[in-house]
Amino acid sequence: MTLLLPQLNHIHKPPVVLYRRLRKPYRLPVISAVSGKELILSGKVRAVEPKEAKTVVASEGYVLLDVRPAWEREKARVKGSLHVPLFVEDTDNGPITLLKKWIHLGYIGLWTGQRFTMFNDEFTPRVVEAVPDKETKVLVACGEGLRSLAAVSKLHGEGYKSLGWLTGGFNRVTEGDFPEIEGTEELRFATIGGVAASSKSFRDRNLSNWGPCTLRTMGDFNLALVIVAIVVCVIVFISSIYLLVNYQHPDDANQAYFPKFVVVFGLSIAMISILMLPADVANRHACRHAIYNGACNLTLPMKDLWLAIYIVDAILVFFVIPFAMFFYEGDQDKTLGKRIKSALIWVVTTAVVCALVLGILYGVIGKVDFSVRHLASATSTFPTSWQFSNTQPCIGNTARQCSAFTANPTSEKTWTMRTTFPEYVVALATIVGSVLFTIFGGVGIACLPLGLITAFIRRPKAVITRSQYIKEATELGKKARELKKAADGLHQEERSGAKGRKWRKNVKAVEKELLQLEEDVNLLEEMYPQGEQAETAWAFTVLGYLAKFILGILGLIVSIAWVAHIIIYLLVDPPLSPFLNEVFIKLDDVWGLLGTAAFAFFCFYLLLAVIAGAMMLGLKLVFITIHPMKWGATLMNSFLFNVGLILLCSISVIQFCATAFGYYAQATAAQEIFGHTLQSLRGIKYLYKYNVFQIGFVILAGLTFLYYIAFGWRRKKPSGRFQLSS
């Protein structure tokens, strides 16, 4: 027998744990569904599919035991079934219980209609009273299969040996699976209440013409995640508009609406793509207790959502944003049709050139080199019984019947195969994004908090006198007149056609001095507030700098935690600790989605660091120079280009977070997407093998930190009289 096994020794992650313990309310006994799962997997308890239920009850003599609470059973129930609830409503109104009831209401009760429950101490005695013969066949069922799994574990421990478990619960029951149903609702919808019931009612009334397939798909969504996703999208959209309004240049006010739409849409997509990874984790956690993924239907279609985000991201970066830039930079004297035509020509030309380059690269090096071990061993028939242990991991008592355990490193070989063209394009785009992410993220992870702290350090300490204000304003007025004179001269040169190298250099110098002048004017207005609300304005200025200092300290803590996690978990071989992965898991143990929320914060903070780095550095290419983004002074071409960079980096941020938090974000759709193909691509795999991006990220973060320590606290000196190059 010959096997080709991937060599994964270079990937260091803690063992995958797919199932975590069930948690019940405080002061109540904990019922573990893990032992119930083991009973199912070992065959000691029979797993019964809903379509088998009618036959099992009618022909095999099973007694159907319904362990749902009374309010669920009232809506729909199987006629003749035995009812003993595993949980009953908690009627305690003590202060701690009331607090937990309010948390439960906001977290799950409002959305699903589930009441705050406690374990029914009379569950086992009542079952024994109703079914005294412990040889009786009992089929245990609930709404989703989780409570019945815990009940199976409880009854097995009580001595019942002929137990069955309805897989997926009544939620997976279809018409005809049970002979007679009593109640006002369909059996599979009996667990739905609260907002979810209202949503279902609305859907049934208004969407019936969509067909059963569509309705079933919509019903499979986790409503709470859908609501959270909608709220987050609205917040992200408002945040994008806020950034546009406050960063745009006054010259772009009330015009350039199409580029502005692209900027808002692009920033929204970048932020949503980052927040989709925590949503992916929360989506997986909704099914973490299922025996297998198919037994859980409370999930969002994450793979389809990821695919949609990637397609929109690619269209924006490679087509829409370049078109908007060429359209914005077009001659304003031309008609709208001519500007659109000119922009399309540039975009198509760029796309053709890029396609040719990608095609050549794909034809030459578009292959994947997987590291494998060639293992060969003799075959052996399976014995009637065997045991595995650390010292005996393979079949056979005298000699191991497989060579994987004793294989030496010399058996490693390379398995080469050609990747698909779309995968290759995505891989190259990811590499470009990874380079930009390393640069901007490494700088931004330090400058984001330190910039806020240094702004507090360099803040105006007190209001200046009127005479000082007049003196400073006079100097700024002189500089403004110099800049106007220089700008007029450059405009005349442009009209005469003398747009050479010296002219372009002088244009850049004027733009730089103009930005500095605007900063000096804003600072002067802060130091000498005027008008009837001068005292109030100064108070808000002081509070604003204090808020920057507090946010800077908190951001510095998060940045240090990020860098420490990269070193501890990704760079050290083997990892010293899962670090933040364990923190997120423990936060989930404290309360619901708290760990997922913290995970979302760290991922989103990394994107903010990339944005901060892009705004600080900008980018200089061979044919075009993009200046750093400035508050209230960013032209739309700079805005568009930086949004393109952020979109390109967002894919790398997702990949980086999926790798850095691989222990916590396990078994997600994102991990399936970021498989080994990218990290084994020819010519690229060594960048991942030797952690080039992570090392570069940490080095740039350290250099930026040292720069701020050495120079960041100093005030900028006046540049003096401005002169053009002659």
N, C-alpha and C positions, 0 to 999 in steps of 0.2 A: 504494500500500500504506500503510495507517495502523496505527500501533502505539501502545499505551498502556503506557508503561514506568514502574514505580514510581520515584519520585525518592528515592534513598537517600543523598544527599550528606551528610545530618546524622549518618549512622552511620559512624564511623571505626574500621575494624578492619583489621589486616594481611591480606594475601591468604590465602585458604584453601589449606592444604596437606593433602591427604587421605592421601598415602602417604609413609611415612618409610622410611629405609634399613633393610635387614636387618643385624642385628649378630651376629657369630660370636665364638667364644671367643678370649680373649687369645692373642697370638703366632701366630695363624693367619691366612691370607689371607682377605680379606673378599670374599664373592660377592654382588654386587648384583642383586636381582630387578627393579630399576627398568628396566634395559635390556631384560630379558625382557618386561616389561609393554609397553614401547614397541614391541617386535617384534610382540606380539599385536595391539595397537591399530593399527599401521601395515599389518597384513595380511601381513607377511613370514613370520610363523609362524601356522599355522592353529589356531584354537581349536576343539577337538572336544568336543562334549557327550557324556556317558557313554552316552546312548541311541544315538549314532551310532557308537560305538566298534566294535561287532561288524561293521558294514558296512565301516568304514574299514579294519579289519585284514584281513577276509576278501576283500573285493572290490577295494579300491584298492591293496593290496599294502604297507600300512604295517607296519613292524616295531615291535612294542610293547616299549619300553625301560622297565623298572622300576628306578627309582633309589632305592628305599627301602632302609633298612638291612636286614641279614640277618635280625634277630630279628622284624621286621615281616613280611618275605616268608615266613618259616617258617610263620606262622599261616595265611596265605591268599595265593594267587598265581594268575595266569592261566596256564593250561597253554601251553607253547611260547613264553612271553615271555622276552626277554633281560634279564638282571639284572646291572647294574653300579651299586653303591651310590655316591651322591654324598658321603655322610658315613659314616665308620666310627667305632667306639668308640675314645675316647682312652684308651690304656693307660698313659699317663705318670703316675707317682705322686710327682712332685715336690711340694714344699710348696705352691707357688702353685696348681698344678693340683688338688691335694687340696682346698684351700680352695674353689676354684671348683666342684669336684664337690659339696661339701656344700651350697653355696648353690644349685646347680642342683637338687639332690635336694629341698631344702625348697621351692623356688620352683615347679618343674614336674615333676621326676622322680618324686616320691612320688605325685603325683596322676595323671599320665598314663603312667607307666612308661617314659618316654623316657630313654635313657642319655646320658651326657655324651659328645658326639661331636666329631670334628675332620674337616676337609675331606680327602677321599680324593685324594691326589696322583696316584694311578694311574687316576683316573676317565677323563680324556680319552684316554690311551694305550690303555686297555682297550676303550673304545668304538670307537676307530679300528681296533684289532685285530679286534674282532668284526664291525664294519661298515666295511670298508675303502673301499667305494664311497660317496663323499660325496653322490652323487645319489640314494642310497637314501632312500625315505620312512621317517621314524622318528617314531613317536608316543611322546612322553615322558610318564611318569606317576609319581606318588608318592601319598602318603596324602591330603594336603589341597590340593595344587596349588602350594605355595610352593617346595619343593625342586625340583620339576620345572620351575618357572619359571626358577630359577637355572640348572638344567642346560641348558635351552633356550638361554639367553644364552651359556653356555659353548660349547655345540656349534655355535651359529651363528658364533661367533667363530673356531671351528676350520675352518669352511668348509662345514658341512652346510647345504644350502639348502632341503631339502624336509622341514621339521620340523613336527610337530603337537604340541599341548599339551592334555592331558586336563583340562578345566575342573573345578576343585573336587577333582580327584584321585579315588582309589578310594573315598573316604568318601561320594561322591555316587552310587556305582554301585548299581543295584538288580538284582534277580534277572532274568537273561536278557540283561543288557547285554553280557556276554562268554559265549562258548559253553561253556567248561569251566573250572571253578575247582578248584584243588587246595588241600589244607590242612584244618585243623581248625576254622577260624572262617569267618564270613561275610567277604567281601572288604572291605566297608565298615567292619567293626569291627576290622580287623587292626591299626590304629594305636593302639587303646585298650589301656592297661595300667595297672598300679598300682591306686590307689584307684578310678579310673574303671572299670576292668575288674571290680572287686569290686562296685561299684555297679550296673553293667550286669547282672552275673550275678544279683544280688539282685532287680533289677527284673524280669528275665526269669522268675525263679522265682515271684515273689509278685504281679506286676501284670499277668500275661498276660490276665486277664479284663477289663482296661480297654479293650482294643481297640488296633489298630495306630496309629490317629491320635493317641491320647493318648501312646502309647509313643514315637512319633516326635518329638512335641513335647518330651517330657521329655529325650530323647536329644540334642536340639539345644542344651540348656543348657551353658554353660561351667561345669563342675563346680567348678573352683577358685573362681569367683565365688560360686557357690551356697554353698560351705562358708564362705567369708569372710563372706557375708551372714548366715548363720545365727549364726556366732560374734559378729558385731557386734550383732545383734539381742539376743542373750543378755546381752552386756555393757551395752547400752543399758537393757535392762529392769532389771538389777541396779542400775545408776546411778540410775534413776528411783526405785526403792525406797529407795535410800540417801538421796536428797534428801527424800523424804517423811518418813522416820523422823527425820531430823535437823532438819527445819524445822517439823514439826507442833507445835502447842501441846499442853501436857500435858493440857488439858481434853478433847482429841479422842482421847486414848489409849484403845485397846480399844473404840472405837465409831466411828460414821460410816464403815462399811466400803464402802458403795457410792460415796460421794464420793472415798474414798481410791483405789478401783479406777479411777475416772475420771481422777484425777490421774496415777496411774502410767501408765495407758494413753495419756493425752494427751501426757505428756512423752516417752514412748517413740515415739509417732508423729511428734512434732516433730523429735526427734533422727534418727530413721530417714529422714524426708523430706529432711533436709539431707545425710545420707550417701548418699542415692540418686544425687545428682548426680555425685560421684566414681565411683560404681558404673556410672553411665551412660557416663562417659568411659572407664573400664576396659573396659566392654562394647564400645564402639566400637573401642578399640585392639586388641581381639582379632581384628578384621577389617580392620585398617588396610592390610594387604598385598593384600587381595582386589582383583581387577580391577573387580568390581562387587559390591554388597552381597549379592546373591543367591548369590554363589559361596562365601560363608562362612556356616556354620551353627552356629558356636560362640558363640551370643549368647543373652542373656536377653530376655524380652519386656518391654522397658523401657516402652513406651507403655502397655501394660496395667497394669504396676505403678504408673506415674505416675497413671493414671486411678483406680486403687484407692485410692492414698494421698490424692488430692484429695477423693474421695467421703467417705472416712472422716474426713478433716480437716473438711469442711463439716458433716457430721452431728454431730461432736463440738462444734464451735464454736456452731452455731446451734440445736441441739436437746438433746444429752445434757448438756453443761455447764450451760446455763440450768436444765434440769430438776433436775440435782443441786444447784444453788445454792438453788432454791426449796424443794426437798425438805429440804435441810439447815437452812434458815432457818425452816422450818415450826414451828408450835406443837408442842412436845414432848409436851404433854398430850393431843393428838389421837391417834386410832388410826392405824396404818400405812396403811390404806386411804384415810382422809381426807387424810393428808399427800400421798399419791401423787396423789389426785384434785385437790387444790389446786395441786400443782406442775404437773400436766398442763394445768389451766385457764390458768395463767399462761403456760406455754410456747406453747400454741395461740394465745392472745390476742396474744402478742408476734409469733408467726410470721405471723398474719393481717395485723397492722399493717405489718410489714416487707414482706410480699408486696404490699400495696396501694401502699406508697411506691415500691417497686421497679417495679411495673407502670406507675405514673404517670411515673416518670423514664424508663423504657424507651420509653413511647409518645411522650414529648416530645423526648428527645435521644438515643435509642438508635440512633445512626448512626455510621458510620465514615467519616472524610474522609481518603482517600489522596491524597497529593501525587504527581501524574503529569506527564509531559511528552508532549504531543501531537506525534508525529513523523510526517511524511508525506514520501514519496519515490516516485519512479517505480520500477516493477518492471523487472527485467533477468533474462534467462536466464543460467544458470550457464555459464561458459566451461569448456572441457575441462581447463584447468589454471589455477591462480592461486596467488599467494603473498600472505601477510599480514605486515605489519610495523608498527612504531610509526608510521611516516609514511604507510602505506597500509593502514588497518585494514578497509577495505571493498572490495567487488568493483568492478573497473573501473580502467583504467589512466589515462585522461584525466580523468575526473571520478568522484568517489565516488558510489556508488549507494545511499547511506543518509545520513540527516541526523542520526543519533544523535551522530556524532563532532563535528559543528559546531553542534549545537543550543545556543541561548543561553538564559539563565535566564528570559527573558520567555515562553518556551513552556510554562512550568510551569502546570498547572491542577489543580483539585481534583475527584477522582472520589468521589462519595458513594454509599454503599450501607448498607442496614440490617443490623446485626449480629443474631445469634440471641440469644434471651433468656438461655439458659444462659451464653453467652459474656459477655453484659452483666453478669450477676450475678457471674461470676468476676472480671470486670474491676473492678467496684466493690469487691468484697471485697479484691482485690489493692491497690486504691488506699488503702482503709482500713488494710490491713496495711502498706503503704508508709509512710504517715504515722506509724504506731506504730513501725515499724522505724527510720525516720529519727530519731525522738525517743529511743527506748530504745537503739537501736544506737549513735547518736552519743554519748550519755552513757556507755553501757556500754563502748565501745571504749577510753575513757579511764579510767573508774572501775574496770574489772576489774583491770588491772595496778597502777594507782596506789593502789587500795584495799588491795591486799596489801602494797605498799611502805610506805604510811603506817601500816598495822597494825604493821609491824616497827619503824617509827620511834617509835610511841607505846607500844611494848611495855613491860612492867615490867622495869626494869633489874636489880633484885635483890629478894630475899625481904625483906619488912618484918618488924619486930620484933613480939613478942607484944602489947606495949602499943599499938603502932600498929594492930594488927589489932583489938584490943578496942575502941579508939576508933572506928574506921571501922565495925565491925559494930554498935556502939551507935547510930550515926547512921542507918545503914540500917534498923535495927529501928524507930527512931522514925518514919522515913518510911513503912515498911510499915504501922505502926499507923494513921498518918494516911490512907493509901490505903484500908485496910480500913474505917475509919470513914466515909470518903467513899462507898465502894462500898455500904455498908449503907444510907446515906441515899438514894442513888439507887435502890436496890432498893425501899425503902419508897415512894418517889415513883412508881415504876413500878406498884406494886400499887394505889396510890390513883388511878391513871389520869392523873396530872399529867406527861404525856410531851410537853412543849412544846419550843420551840426551845432554851431555856436548859438543859433536861434533856439534850438530845442533845449540846449543846456540852460539858457537864460530863462526859458519858460518854466523849467523845473525849479530853478532857483526862486522865481517869483511866487510860484505855487507854495513852495516850502515856507517862504517868509510870510505869505499871506495867512497860512495856517497858524504860524507862531504868533502873528499879530492878533488873530481872533482869540487865541488862548490868553494872551496878555490882557485883552479887553475884558474877557469874561472874568479873569482873576481880579482886575481892578474894580469891576462892578460888585464882586463879592466883598472886597475890602472896604468899599465905601457905598453901602446901599443908600438909595435916595427915595424920596417920596414919603407919603403919609404912613406907609407900612414898613418903614426902614428897619425899625426894631424887630418887627416880626420876621422880615426877610433875613436879618442877621441871625435870629434864633434858629430859623430853619437851616441856615448855612451851617451853624455849629452842630445841630442835630444830624445833618446829612454827613458831615465828616465823622461824627461819632459812630453813625451806622456803618460807614465804610470801614472804620477800625474794627468794629465787632465782627462784621462779615469777613474781614480780612483774616482775623484770628481764627475764626471757624474754618474758613477756607484753607488756611495754612495747616490746620490739623488734618483735614481731609486729604490735602496734597501729600503730606508726610505719610499718612496711612497708605495712600496709593503707591508711592515710591517704595515704602517698606514691603508692601504686599508683592510688588513686582520682584523685588530682590529675594524675599523669603520663599515665594511660591514658584516663581518662574525661572530665576537665574541660578539659584542654588540647586545643585544636583547631588542627591535627591532633595526634594523640598523639605525645609525645616518644619513647616506647619502649613495647614490649609488657611490659617489666619482669617481673613475676612470671610471666607466661605463658611467657617464655623460660626462666625459672628451672625451672619444672616440666618443660618439654621437655628441658632439659639433664639434670635428675635422672633422667628416664626413660631417657636415653641412658647414664647411669652404670649403672643396674641396674633392669631390669624395671618394676615398678609403684611405684618410689620417688617419681616425680613425681606419680603419682595419689594416693599416701599423703600427700604434702605438700599437694596440692590439697584433699584431704579435711580435713586439719588446719586450713587457713585458712578453709574454709567452716564447719566446726564451731566454730571459734573465734569467728566472727561471730555464730553462734547463742548461744554462751556470753555474748558481749557484750550481746546483746539481753536475755538472762535477767538478767544483772547490772544492766542499766539498769532493767528492770521491777522488780526487787527493791529498787533504791535509790529510785526515784521513786514507784512505785505509780500510781494513777490516781484522780482525783476527777471524778465525773460530777455531773449535776444532782440525781439522785435517790439516788445511792449513792456512798459513799466507800470505796475500797479502800486500806488502809494498806500501806506497803512491807512486804515479807516479811522476817521476822527469824528468825535461827537459833534453833530451839527455841521459837518464840513466834508461829507463823503459824497463825491459825485457818483452818478448811477453806474458808470462803467466800472469803477472800483467796487461798488456794491455787488454788481452782477458777477464779477470775477471772483470776489471773495466768497460769494454764495456757492459758486461752482466748486471752489476749493473745499468748502465745508461739506458739500454733498459728496464729493469724492472721498473725503476723509471719513464720512459717517459710516461707510461700509467697513472701513478698517477699524473704526471705534467699536462696531458691533463684534467684529471678529476678535479684537483684542479683549473685550469684556467676556466673550464666550470662552476664550482660552484662560484668561486670568481667574475666572470664576467657574471653571469647568466642573468643580466638585458640587457647587450649588445649582448651576444651570444644566444639570445632567438630563439626558433623555428628552431634550427639547428639539423642536424642528430646526432651530438655528444650528445646533450641534450636528445635525444630519447634513445641513447645507455646507457647513465649513468642515468637510471631511479631510481625508488625507491626500486628495487629488492636488489641491493647491500647494500643500507642503511637500509634495513629491515631484513638482513640475521641474523639468530639466532646466538648469541654469538659475533656478530660483530657490530650490529646496535648501541650499546651503544657508540662505538668509534666515530661514526658520530653524534649521538644524543648529546653528551657532547663535541663535537669539540676537541677531544683529539689530533688529528693530527695538527690542526691549533694552538692549545695552545703550543704543543711541539715545533712546528716550531718557534713560536715567542720567546719562552724561550731560545732555543738554539741560535737563532740569537742574543739575548741580551747578553748571556754569551760569545759568540764569540767576540762580540763588546767590552765587558769589558776586555777580554783577550788581544785583540790587543791594547787597550788603555793602559793597564798596562805593557805588555811585548813586544808587537809587534815592537816597535820602537827601541829596544835594539839590538845591534850587538851580534852575537853568539861568546862566548869566545872559544879560542882554547882548544881542548879536552886533550892536553898534550900527553905524551907517551902512545902508544897503547900496551896493553898486553892482551893475551888470558887468559880465565879462566882455572885454574889448577885443 
